Amino acid sequence: MRFLPSITVALIAMFCQSLPGQNAPPSAAKGLAPRPTSADYQTQAQAGTLTIAAEFAGHGVPTADGVFSTEEYVVVEVAMFGPSGTRLKLSYNDFSLRINGKKSALPAQPFELAFHSLKDPEWTSAVPAESKSKTGINSGGGQGESAPAPVKMPLNLTLAMEQKVRVASLPEGERPLPTAGLVFFQQGGKRSSMRSVELLYIGAAGKATLTLQ
């Protein structure tokens, strides 16, 4: 039998450790943890024998690794509680959002649709001011300040942010309770313009309406 030199074995081990998915941080593999009790959320409602709890995050996107934002969607953090050993089939399609008493409620959307509008406020605020603008030619033919140039987040940071949002989103399929996650609804505008917000649930546990604002 032919043996590899020890230095070759060491190099192979180092290469394997550097592969994507190897030694991933714990937060990358875990979803959004439910809070200790349903009372730790903004509002609660019964759906059969289960309790649905929710917190309206507005345009914020809370994750285990920081809060991001999106101007085109509003987010609700949802948690399902039940007796020990209870399992429940979950889907973002179980939820809709009624804003300002409108007859038609907004259906929940797949979290991936919010990716194009995701922002990291901490990263944006860390970008030097001079890199956010550029010099251009003004109408008088001289040098002047043009509109701020768009600054894009580096791809690796964008992908990391999207992954954090992915694992924080409401899990799909049959899950043990308690469980929690984010649900997304397409809605722009200022939060102050949303005078009333109701979360509607119709799913495997039954029906419920939660007043969020």
Backbone torsions as a table, in degrees:
resi	resn	phi	psi	omega
1	MET	NA	137.8	-177.3
2	ARG	-96.6	129.7	-178.7
3	PHE	-104.9	143.2	176.5
4	LEU	-80.5	145.0	175.6
5	PRO	-58.0	147.8	-176.3
6	SER	-58.5	-34.9	-179.1
7	ILE	-67.3	-32.9	177.5
8	THR	-67.6	-41.8	177.7
9	VAL	-60.4	-42.2	-179.8
10	ALA	-63.7	-40.8	179.5
11	LEU	-65.4	-39.7	178.7
12	ILE	-62.9	-41.4	179.7
13	ALA	-63.1	-41.5	179.6
14	MET	-65.2	-39.3	179.8
15	PHE	-64.0	-43.0	-179.2
16	CYS	-63.5	-37.1	-179.8
17	GLN	-67.6	-24.6	-177.8
18	SER	-88.2	-4.6	-179.4
19	LEU	-67.7	149.5	178.0
20	PRO	-56.8	138.8	179.2
21	GLY	89.9	-14.9	178.4
22	GLN	-83.3	137.9	178.9
23	ASN	50.9	40.5	179.3
24	ALA	-67.8	146.1	178.2
25	PRO	-62.1	147.3	-176.6
26	PRO	-53.1	-36.8	-176.2
27	SER	-64.4	-23.0	-178.6
28	ALA	-73.2	-20.1	-176.7
29	ALA	-104.8	-6.5	-176.0
30	LYS	-113.2	145.0	176.6
31	GLY	-82.1	-169.8	178.5
32	LEU	-75.6	118.2	-176.0
33	ALA	-70.2	135.0	175.3
34	PRO	-66.5	149.1	176.8
35	ARG	-71.0	163.9	-173.8
36	PRO	-53.5	-41.9	179.8
37	THR	-139.6	164.3	177.9
38	SER	-64.5	-26.3	-179.8
39	ALA	-68.8	-12.5	179.1
40	ASP	-81.0	-1.1	177.1
41	TYR	-103.6	167.2	-176.7
42	GLN	-60.1	-40.9	-176.9
43	THR	-150.0	160.2	-178.3
44	GLN	-140.8	158.0	175.3
45	ALA	-156.4	153.8	178.3
46	GLN	-92.2	140.8	172.4
47	ALA	-132.1	95.7	-172.7
48	GLY	66.3	-127.3	179.3
49	THR	-90.7	0.2	-176.3
50	LEU	-104.6	161.7	177.9
51	THR	-116.4	129.4	174.4
52	ILE	-104.4	129.4	177.3
53	ALA	-120.8	149.7	-176.9
54	ALA	-152.8	155.6	177.2
55	GLU	-139.1	127.4	-179.6
56	PHE	-83.6	121.3	-178.1
57	ALA	-100.5	-1.4	-177.3
58	GLY	62.1	-132.3	179.1
59	HIS	-87.8	6.1	175.6
60	GLY	-81.7	152.0	179.1
61	VAL	-126.8	87.1	-176.9
62	PRO	-74.8	133.1	175.7
63	THR	-132.3	175.1	178.5
64	ALA	-69.0	-15.5	-176.1
65	ASP	-119.4	27.0	177.9
66	GLY	127.8	168.6	-179.0
67	VAL	-109.1	122.2	176.2
68	PHE	-100.8	-172.2	-179.0
69	SER	-147.1	159.7	174.9
70	THR	-149.8	130.1	-178.7
71	GLU	-83.3	-15.5	-173.7
72	GLU	-102.1	-7.8	-178.9
73	TYR	-133.6	153.9	168.2
74	VAL	-113.4	154.0	-170.4
75	VAL	-126.7	140.5	173.9
76	VAL	-122.6	127.8	173.5
77	GLU	-87.2	119.3	-174.7
78	VAL	-115.1	142.9	175.3
79	ALA	-137.4	141.7	179.2
80	MET	-115.7	129.5	-179.2
81	PHE	-122.7	145.7	178.2
82	GLY	-160.0	177.1	177.5
83	PRO	-57.6	154.3	-179.9
84	SER	-54.6	134.3	179.3
85	GLY	88.6	-2.1	-179.1
86	THR	-73.6	137.9	173.6
87	ARG	-122.0	147.7	-176.3
88	LEU	-143.6	139.4	175.6
89	LYS	-78.8	123.4	-176.0
90	LEU	-115.8	149.8	173.5
91	SER	-160.8	144.4	175.4
92	TYR	-62.4	-23.5	179.0
93	ASN	-66.9	-11.8	178.1
94	ASP	-73.9	-10.9	-170.5
95	PHE	-119.4	148.0	171.4
96	SER	-144.6	166.1	-173.6
97	LEU	-131.6	125.9	176.4
98	ARG	-104.2	120.4	-177.9
99	ILE	-112.0	131.4	178.1
100	ASN	56.4	33.4	174.3
101	GLY	69.8	14.4	-178.8
102	LYS	-62.9	144.3	-178.0
103	LYS	-63.0	-41.9	-179.6
104	SER	-89.4	120.7	178.6
105	ALA	-86.7	150.8	178.0
106	LEU	-78.0	126.5	175.6
107	PRO	-74.5	147.6	175.9
108	ALA	-66.0	151.9	-177.1
109	GLN	-118.5	154.4	174.8
110	PRO	-59.8	139.2	-176.1
111	PHE	-60.6	-26.9	-178.2
112	GLU	-62.2	-27.2	-178.0
113	LEU	-67.6	-21.3	179.9
114	ALA	-85.1	-8.2	-174.6
115	PHE	-58.9	-39.8	-174.5
116	HIS	-67.0	-19.5	-178.7
117	SER	-108.7	5.7	-179.5
118	LEU	-68.6	141.2	175.7
119	LYS	-137.4	151.3	174.1
120	ASP	-108.9	102.6	-177.4
121	PRO	-55.7	-35.6	-179.2
122	GLU	-67.8	-39.4	179.3
123	TRP	-69.2	-42.3	-179.3
124	THR	-61.1	-43.1	-178.6
125	SER	-69.6	-19.8	-178.9
126	ALA	-85.7	-11.7	179.7
127	VAL	-72.8	125.7	179.9
128	PRO	-56.1	142.2	-176.3
129	ALA	-59.0	-36.9	-176.3
130	GLU	-66.4	-23.6	-179.1
131	SER	-83.4	-8.3	-179.4
132	LYS	-91.7	-6.0	-180.0
133	SER	-133.0	163.3	179.4
134	LYS	-140.6	158.1	-179.7
135	THR	-89.3	137.1	-179.1
136	GLY	-138.5	-174.8	179.0
137	ILE	-95.6	124.5	179.1
138	ASN	-84.9	175.8	-175.0
139	SER	-65.4	-19.8	-179.7
140	GLY	-87.4	2.7	177.1
141	GLY	90.7	-2.7	179.7
142	GLY	-99.7	-177.8	178.1
143	GLN	-81.7	137.2	178.8
144	GLY	-153.8	172.4	-179.6
145	GLU	-84.8	125.4	177.0
146	SER	-90.0	-177.0	176.5
147	ALA	-62.3	149.1	-179.6
148	PRO	-54.4	135.5	178.3
149	ALA	-78.2	138.0	178.3
150	PRO	-63.4	136.2	179.0
151	VAL	-112.4	119.8	-177.7
152	LYS	-94.9	139.1	174.7
153	MET	-68.4	138.4	177.1
154	PRO	-53.9	145.7	-174.4
155	LEU	-56.1	-41.5	-177.6
156	ASN	-64.7	-35.5	177.9
157	LEU	-72.8	-36.5	177.5
158	THR	-62.4	-46.3	-180.0
159	LEU	-64.2	-38.0	178.5
160	ALA	-65.5	-41.4	178.2
161	MET	-63.0	-44.9	179.9
162	GLU	-63.0	-37.4	178.5
163	GLN	-65.0	-39.4	178.5
164	LYS	-63.6	-39.0	178.3
165	VAL	-70.6	-37.8	179.0
166	ARG	-57.8	-48.6	-176.2
167	VAL	-75.8	-18.4	177.7
168	ALA	-84.8	-13.8	-178.3
169	SER	-72.4	157.4	-178.6
170	LEU	-58.2	126.0	179.9
171	PRO	-68.3	152.4	-179.8
172	GLU	-102.6	151.6	176.0
173	GLY	92.0	-173.1	-178.1
174	GLU	-74.9	127.1	-175.3
175	ARG	-135.2	148.5	174.0
176	PRO	-74.4	146.5	178.0
177	LEU	-100.4	149.9	2.6
178	PRO	-78.3	153.4	174.4
179	THR	-146.4	158.0	-175.7
180	ALA	-146.7	163.1	177.3
181	GLY	176.8	172.7	-177.5
182	LEU	-95.1	143.2	176.0
183	VAL	-123.2	136.0	-172.5
184	PHE	-111.1	140.5	177.5
185	PHE	-133.2	134.0	-178.2
186	GLN	-76.0	111.2	-178.8
187	GLN	-161.8	115.6	175.9
188	GLY	-92.0	-165.4	178.7
189	GLY	86.4	166.2	-178.4
190	LYS	-74.4	147.7	179.0
191	ARG	-63.1	-32.2	-178.7
192	SER	-63.8	-21.2	178.9
193	SER	-81.0	-10.0	-179.9
194	MET	-92.7	88.0	-173.4
195	ARG	-70.4	-34.3	176.7
196	SER	-138.8	140.1	-179.3
197	VAL	-137.6	126.2	178.5
198	GLU	-125.5	133.8	175.5
199	LEU	-97.4	125.5	-179.6
200	LEU	-107.7	132.8	178.7
201	TYR	-121.9	128.2	170.1
202	ILE	-136.9	106.7	-175.2
203	GLY	-155.5	-159.8	-175.7
204	ALA	-61.8	-26.4	-178.9
205	ALA	-84.4	-14.7	-177.8
206	GLY	129.0	-139.7	-179.4
207	LYS	-130.1	150.1	177.3
208	ALA	-162.2	152.2	173.9
209	THR	-127.0	128.1	-178.6
210	LEU	-118.5	124.6	176.9
211	THR	-83.9	117.7	-176.0
212	LEU	-101.4	-25.3	-178.1
213	GLN	-160.5	NA	NA
